[in-house]
Amino acid sequence: MVFLSLTLKPKVNRWVNIIVGILYIVPVVFTMFMATWYYSIFLGIVEIVLKVLIVWYAWTWPKQER
């Protein structure tokens, strides 16, 4: 994803970050609820927060063309 963020056009990069971020939240939520250890649940929450921040930042990027 780092390579794609550097090489894609801003408009495409924005939508890829939004879509991939949302798609990665789903498995984290499912695995977090199946976890029995507290650190797995904690890390799942941290990962969800970071992915939500990625989606939010991508959503609020200024619209610009390359």
Residue pairs with C-beta under 8 A, 6 or more apart in sequence:
1 17
1 20
4 13
4 16
5 13
5 17
8 16
9 65
9 66
10 61
10 64
10 65
10 66
11 63
11 65
11 66
13 58
14 58
14 59
14 61
15 58
17 54
17 55
17 57
17 58
18 55
18 58
18 59
21 51
21 52
21 54
21 55
21 58
22 51
22 55
24 51
25 48
25 51
25 52
25 55
28 44
28 47
28 48
28 51
29 44
29 48
31 40
31 44
32 40
32 41
32 44
32 45
32 48
35 41
35 44
